[in-house]
């Protein structure tokens, strides 16, 4: 691997004697890791090859399988995520009381790896806003959060600088900033081709802008977590130091076992591939020392669903009474946790380009048509009619093809397709015909080998 010369010099300066070990590690294969969904358990164990030291629910795999061909992947049983970046969860666990009701913002969120990581840390009284400024990346973010199943999420599409009216609103803000990507050279050769001293300068300036906007969003006593997947001082330690100079934040020190191989810097924590089983990563965590907390007050400007229709919905949800139900102008019904209605109202008022939370379906006349979001949500009732599919049929369902299984003895109506106990989506049995309600844009496009 031919590293850019300026980058090599920079790494020699950072690593000294360890530089050769670092270069050697770049020739080794990238570890493949998955993080299991704590709210969705498969009935079959997944074969793994060692645990990620800093995350209890994440494991290495021997090799990279074709994840598209595993129905459990489509059901949100796990997320394929680079190991070092999972450290965000440990940093939050050490600095935030996650048993409380929290308002959490993931500011640079697509494709959603860290949003799903955060969702797994939160309880059902907490709200996650996952924001992505680039419109074309919002779809994949929404899809990944839908699959993960945590019901209390909103996806938004704003520039952080447009969020001034959310000043002091969030208990936790994660800023996983766009960066020069030095830590990804092994995993993604493109990252190396795009690297230049100039791109480091540009990233550094952009990160400062994003950090300033992030800082404003945090409530006093709240936490700002800043991360990059790069090594240079400018984007990491210098930016972290700069934040403590320009805003009311103090750096928080974490407790890290020496055996984890993470390098502690003055302001943050650096991951190097020759010291950890993962890629290059940097994280720094800060607490806001002053400011005013923005109380959540407001009214959701959507029509409340009439009680008659709410009664129809009840059988579809595990704990229907924890939600309020609203109808959007397009007829979609959204389920909003009653305990968070003020928070949702504030977000709806300030962020105009956003989803409306968990859309559970819509009424056609008196019939309720459940959504795919509901099928994958952990809020769905457990006792709805369902059929367990073998792998071959589960893949056919996900390709929207006819199933091999004989479903002629199933009662007419809605039927959940399941694989290893996990919901894949809805079907509707109409006499001897079965309609597949998997959204077309979600279907598997690749050929399935015999
Ligand atoms: N957190 C994501 C995850 O774990 O899956 C990865 C985020 S990636 C490192 C950085 C994200 O920041 C990208 O999705 C990129 O589109 C977004 N971004 C780019 N420019 C931005 C800006 N000016 N403000 C905020 N986000 C930006």
Boltz pocket constraint, residues with backbone or C-beta under 6 A from the ligand:
constraints:
  - pocket:
      binder: B
      contacts: [[A, 107], [A, 108], [A, 109], [A, 110], [A, 111], [A, 112], [A, 113], [A, 114], [A, 115], [A, 132], [A, 133], [A, 134], [A, 137], [A, 158], [A, 159], [A, 160], [A, 176], [A, 177], [A, 178], [A, 179], [A, 206], [A, 210]]
      max_distance: 6.0
